[in-house]
Amino acid sequence: MIKKADILVVDDEEDIRHLIGEILRDEGFTCREANGSDTAISEIEIQKPDLIILDIWLQNSGTGGLSLLENVKKD
């Protein structure tokens, strides 16, 4: 059996985040969700995802999406 990718969806808009997550789960992927940069960093520390779907304009978040992307790329 082939393991499907672990995907982290990071978006501050709950409805968009849940919609993307549900579509991915329906397709058999493991999907985690984060509502901002702090939650995303925590999820990444728990387990590095195979793929991150990232909103670059995270509102009311400790770090914007582009800064989060740069930090993830460094690690």
OpenMM code with the backbone's topology and positions (N, CA, C; nanometers):
from openmm import Vec3, app, unit

residues = "MET ILE LYS LYS ALA ASP ILE LEU VAL VAL ASP ASP GLU GLU ASP ILE ARG HIS LEU ILE GLY GLU ILE LEU ARG ASP GLU GLY PHE THR CYS ARG GLU ALA ASN GLY SER ASP THR ALA ILE SER GLU ILE GLU ILE GLN LYS PRO ASP LEU ILE ILE LEU ASP ILE TRP LEU GLN ASN SER GLY THR GLY GLY LEU SER LEU LEU GLU ASN VAL LYS LYS ASP".split()
positions = [
    Vec3(0.0840, -0.1183, 0.0000),
    Vec3(0.0000, 0.0000, 0.0000),
    Vec3(0.0885, 0.1247, 0.0000),
    Vec3(0.0573, 0.2179, -0.0844),
    Vec3(0.1341, 0.3403, -0.0959),
    Vec3(0.0808, 0.4423, 0.0047),
    Vec3(0.1737, 0.4999, 0.0828),
    Vec3(0.1355, 0.6026, 0.1798),
    Vec3(0.1126, 0.7339, 0.1062),
    Vec3(-0.0018, 0.7949, 0.1302),
    Vec3(-0.0296, 0.9258, 0.0714),
    Vec3(0.0362, 1.0335, 0.1567),
    Vec3(0.0647, 1.1444, 0.0950),
    Vec3(0.1377, 1.2538, 0.1589),
    Vec3(0.0642, 1.3117, 0.2793),
    Vec3(0.1444, 1.3608, 0.3739),
    Vec3(0.0949, 1.4364, 0.4890),
    Vec3(0.1000, 1.5831, 0.4491),
    Vec3(-0.0151, 1.6495, 0.4471),
    Vec3(-0.0253, 1.7862, 0.3985),
    Vec3(-0.0710, 1.8776, 0.5116),
    Vec3(-0.0027, 1.9907, 0.5238),
    Vec3(-0.0402, 2.0930, 0.6217),
    Vec3(-0.0993, 2.2111, 0.5465),
    Vec3(-0.2236, 2.2451, 0.5796),
    Vec3(-0.2921, 2.3595, 0.5185),
    Vec3(-0.2891, 2.4743, 0.6187),
    Vec3(-0.2280, 2.5858, 0.5780),
    Vec3(-0.2159, 2.7026, 0.6659),
    Vec3(-0.2931, 2.8178, 0.6033),
    Vec3(-0.4016, 2.8574, 0.6691),
    Vec3(-0.4829, 2.9685, 0.6206),
    Vec3(-0.5580, 3.0275, 0.7386),
    Vec3(-0.5652, 3.1594, 0.7441),
    Vec3(-0.6352, 3.2252, 0.8536),
    Vec3(-0.7864, 3.2244, 0.8350),
    Vec3(-0.8322, 3.1932, 0.7151),
    Vec3(-0.9764, 3.1874, 0.6900),
    Vec3(-1.0248, 3.0436, 0.7098),
    Vec3(-1.1022, 3.0252, 0.8151),
    Vec3(-1.1453, 2.8923, 0.8562),
    Vec3(-1.2182, 2.8162, 0.7455),
    Vec3(-1.3094, 2.8827, 0.6746),
    Vec3(-1.3868, 2.8124, 0.5721),
    Vec3(-1.2976, 2.7629, 0.4579),
    Vec3(-1.2017, 2.8417, 0.4172),
    Vec3(-1.1104, 2.7991, 0.3101),
    Vec3(-1.0231, 2.6844, 0.3589),
    Vec3(-0.9682, 2.6983, 0.4796),
    Vec3(-0.8818, 2.5954, 0.5379),
    Vec3(-0.9550, 2.4619, 0.5484),
    Vec3(-1.0774, 2.4648, 0.5990),
    Vec3(-1.1551, 2.3415, 0.6147),
    Vec3(-1.1932, 2.2819, 0.4791),
    Vec3(-1.2301, 2.3651, 0.3842),
    Vec3(-1.2670, 2.3163, 0.2506),
    Vec3(-1.1504, 2.2428, 0.1854),
    Vec3(-1.0334, 2.3048, 0.1866),
    Vec3(-0.9158, 2.2405, 0.1282),
    Vec3(-0.8844, 2.1108, 0.2028),
    Vec3(-0.8889, 2.1163, 0.3349),
    Vec3(-0.8619, 1.9976, 0.4164),
    Vec3(-0.9570, 1.8836, 0.3873),
    Vec3(-1.0851, 1.9135, 0.3771),
    Vec3(-1.1845, 1.8091, 0.3502),
    Vec3(-1.1648, 1.7468, 0.2123),
    Vec3(-1.1345, 1.8276, 0.1136),
    Vec3(-1.1095, 1.7745, -0.0212),
    Vec3(-0.9898, 1.6804, -0.0182),
    Vec3(-0.8839, 1.7209, 0.0482),
    Vec3(-0.7636, 1.6368, 0.0553),
    Vec3(-0.7898, 1.5077, 0.1320),
    Vec3(-0.8623, 1.5180, 0.2439),
    Vec3(-0.8954, 1.3968, 0.3206),
    Vec3(-0.9844, 1.3027, 0.2393),
    Vec3(-1.0786, 1.3580, 0.1636),
    Vec3(-1.1642, 1.2753, 0.0774),
    Vec3(-1.0826, 1.1986, -0.0259),
    Vec3(-0.9696, 1.2561, -0.0657),
    Vec3(-0.8810, 1.1907, -0.1625),
    Vec3(-0.7820, 1.0958, -0.0958),
    Vec3(-0.7919, 1.0815, 0.0371),
    Vec3(-0.7108, 0.9842, 0.1088),
    Vec3(-0.5823, 1.0386, 0.1692),
    Vec3(-0.5607, 1.1686, 0.1603),
    Vec3(-0.4403, 1.2265, 0.2172),
    Vec3(-0.4576, 1.2508, 0.3661),
    Vec3(-0.3469, 1.2462, 0.4395),
    Vec3(-0.3463, 1.2917, 0.5773),
    Vec3(-0.3352, 1.4424, 0.5699),
    Vec3(-0.4258, 1.5125, 0.6356),
    Vec3(-0.4278, 1.6577, 0.6246),
    Vec3(-0.4421, 1.7196, 0.7629),
    Vec3(-0.3509, 1.8088, 0.7932),
    Vec3(-0.3585, 1.8847, 0.9173),
    Vec3(-0.3845, 2.0303, 0.8810),
    Vec3(-0.4399, 2.1046, 0.9759),
    Vec3(-0.4753, 2.2438, 0.9500),
    Vec3(-0.4155, 2.3344, 1.0565),
    Vec3(-0.3736, 2.4532, 1.0128),
    Vec3(-0.3217, 2.5540, 1.1046),
    Vec3(-0.3824, 2.6885, 1.0670),
    Vec3(-0.4242, 2.7644, 1.1685),
    Vec3(-0.4907, 2.8921, 1.1427),
    Vec3(-0.3956, 3.0112, 1.1422),
    Vec3(-0.2674, 2.9874, 1.1602),
    Vec3(-0.1691, 3.0948, 1.1592),
    Vec3(-0.0290, 3.0397, 1.1708),
    Vec3(0.0673, 3.1304, 1.1739),
    Vec3(0.2073, 3.0889, 1.1733),
    Vec3(0.2482, 3.0140, 1.3001),
    Vec3(0.1994, 3.0579, 1.4153),
    Vec3(0.2371, 2.9905, 1.5399),
    Vec3(0.1883, 2.8458, 1.5425),
    Vec3(0.0644, 2.8247, 1.5021),
    Vec3(0.0099, 2.6888, 1.4960),
    Vec3(0.0833, 2.6065, 1.3912),
    Vec3(0.1157, 2.6677, 1.2787),
    Vec3(0.1883, 2.5980, 1.1722),
    Vec3(0.3249, 2.5523, 1.2213),
    Vec3(0.3959, 2.6409, 1.2905),
    Vec3(0.5282, 2.6046, 1.3426),
    Vec3(0.5166, 2.4890, 1.4407),
    Vec3(0.4155, 2.4917, 1.5268),
    Vec3(0.3938, 2.3809, 1.6209),
    Vec3(0.3685, 2.2501, 1.5478),
    Vec3(0.2845, 2.2544, 1.4451),
    Vec3(0.2544, 2.1341, 1.3674),
    Vec3(0.3791, 2.0814, 1.2958),
    Vec3(0.4605, 2.1717, 1.2434),
    Vec3(0.5829, 2.1319, 1.1733),
    Vec3(0.6823, 2.0686, 1.2706),
    Vec3(0.6892, 2.1232, 1.3937),
    Vec3(0.7781, 2.0663, 1.4950),
    Vec3(0.7340, 1.9270, 1.5368),
    Vec3(0.6030, 1.9039, 1.5420),
    Vec3(0.5514, 1.7713, 1.5770),
    Vec3(0.5897, 1.6710, 1.4700),
    Vec3(0.5660, 1.7070, 1.3453),
    Vec3(0.6006, 1.6197, 1.2323),
    Vec3(0.6105, 1.7063, 1.1075),
    Vec3(0.7227, 1.6948, 1.0388),
    Vec3(0.7403, 1.7716, 0.9156),
    Vec3(0.6451, 1.7174, 0.8089),
    Vec3(0.5645, 1.8038, 0.7508),
    Vec3(0.4721, 1.7585, 0.6458),
    Vec3(0.5460, 1.7354, 0.5146),
    Vec3(0.4853, 1.6572, 0.4278),
    Vec3(0.5400, 1.6366, 0.2935),
    Vec3(0.5124, 1.7574, 0.2053),
    Vec3(0.4055, 1.8292, 0.2362),
    Vec3(0.3636, 1.9439, 0.1559),
    Vec3(0.2928, 2.0441, 0.2460),
    Vec3(0.3171, 2.1735, 0.2201),
    Vec3(0.2456, 2.2794, 0.2913),
    Vec3(0.1712, 2.3634, 0.1891),
    Vec3(0.0426, 2.3783, 0.2099),
    Vec3(-0.0377, 2.4722, 0.1313),
    Vec3(-0.0521, 2.5946, 0.2197),
    Vec3(0.0063, 2.7072, 0.1755),
    Vec3(0.0249, 2.8218, 0.2626),
    Vec3(-0.0356, 2.9491, 0.2044),
    Vec3(-0.1200, 3.0122, 0.2841),
    Vec3(-0.1732, 3.1449, 0.2514),
    Vec3(-0.0618, 3.2454, 0.2805),
    Vec3(-0.0224, 3.3243, 0.1831),
    Vec3(0.0888, 3.4167, 0.2068),
    Vec3(0.0457, 3.5427, 0.2807),
    Vec3(-0.0853, 3.5697, 0.2877),
    Vec3(-0.1355, 3.6861, 0.3605),
    Vec3(-0.2074, 3.6409, 0.4856),
    Vec3(-0.1334, 3.5966, 0.5852),
    Vec3(-0.1935, 3.5527, 0.7105),
    Vec3(-0.2253, 3.6753, 0.7956),
    Vec3(-0.3524, 3.6969, 0.8228),
    Vec3(-0.3963, 3.8098, 0.9054),
    Vec3(-0.3870, 3.7727, 1.0528),
    Vec3(-0.3526, 3.8693, 1.1360),
    Vec3(-0.3472, 3.8503, 1.2815),
    Vec3(-0.2626, 3.7304, 1.3219),
    Vec3(-0.1510, 3.7140, 1.2546),
    Vec3(-0.0629, 3.6016, 1.2807),
    Vec3(0.0734, 3.6566, 1.3206),
    Vec3(0.1468, 3.5816, 1.4013),
    Vec3(0.2778, 3.6264, 1.4471),
    Vec3(0.3740, 3.6560, 1.3335),
    Vec3(0.3658, 3.5783, 1.2288),
    Vec3(0.4528, 3.5930, 1.1122),
    Vec3(0.3668, 3.5825, 0.9877),
    Vec3(0.3979, 3.6626, 0.8872),
    Vec3(0.3265, 3.6511, 0.7610),
    Vec3(0.3636, 3.5231, 0.6893),
    Vec3(0.2852, 3.4881, 0.5897),
    Vec3(0.3073, 3.3647, 0.5160),
    Vec3(0.4421, 3.3572, 0.4467),
    Vec3(0.4868, 3.4688, 0.3878),
    Vec3(0.6163, 3.4673, 0.3192),
    Vec3(0.7312, 3.4501, 0.4174),
    Vec3(0.7222, 3.5115, 0.5344),
    Vec3(0.8262, 3.4934, 0.6371),
    Vec3(0.8252, 3.3500, 0.6880),
    Vec3(0.7077, 3.2955, 0.7074),
    Vec3(0.6971, 3.1557, 0.7495),
    Vec3(0.7600, 3.0641, 0.6453),
    Vec3(0.7338, 3.0905, 0.5195),
    Vec3(0.7919, 3.0110, 0.4116),
    Vec3(0.9449, 3.0166, 0.4158),
    Vec3(1.0004, 3.1340, 0.4349),
    Vec3(1.1469, 3.1480, 0.4429),
    Vec3(1.2033, 3.0681, 0.5606),
    Vec3(1.1363, 3.0741, 0.6764),
    Vec3(1.1817, 2.9986, 0.7937),
    Vec3(1.1745, 2.8485, 0.7694),
    Vec3(1.0687, 2.8033, 0.7054),
    Vec3(1.0538, 2.6604, 0.6775),
    Vec3(1.1616, 2.6139, 0.5811),
    Vec3(1.1890, 2.6960, 0.4801),
    Vec3(1.2919, 2.6614, 0.3818),
    Vec3(1.4292, 2.6501, 0.4467),
    Vec3(1.4578, 2.7363, 0.5448),
    Vec3(1.5872, 2.7306, 0.6150),
    Vec3(1.6025, 2.6008, 0.6913),
    Vec3(1.4936, 2.5565, 0.7528),
    Vec3(1.4978, 2.4345, 0.8336),
    Vec3(1.4998, 2.3127, 0.7454),
] * unit.nanometer
topology = app.Topology()
chain = topology.addChain("A")
for resn in residues:
    res = topology.addResidue(resn, chain)
    for name in ("N", "CA", "C"):
        topology.addAtom(name, app.Element.getBySymbol(name[0]), res)
